[in-house]
Amino acid sequence: MGKHFGKTIIAQVLQMKEQGMTHVAIGEEFGLTKIQIKRLVERYNRKNRTPVVVPKRRGRPPRRKPLTSEQDYLQLIKHLEMQVELYRSFLQATGRM
């Protein structure tokens, strides 16, 4: 039948499949093997499947839990300590301390 036999018989194969015929019975009808019919149907289903596109999330992910006021204060203290350390190192580098 040739390499592209699927294009010519796919409608008939799908109709027979809907009627409840097995791959073996369909293959005997067209002179093909069970595997050839199975791959023909799989290829048809794969080509007609609609792809699922999941949008990518952009940016930083949101926080899991909102910070409590105590956590806010601890974070602020840590930030201020980092600034103080930066100022100290700057003053030491310029010789003012």
Buried (B, 14 or more C-beta within 10 A) or exposed (E): EEEEBBEEBBEEBBEBBEEEBEBEEBBBBBEBEBEBBBBBBEEBEEEEEEEEEEEEEEEEEEEEEEEEEEEEEEEEEEEEEEEEEEEEEEEEEEEEE
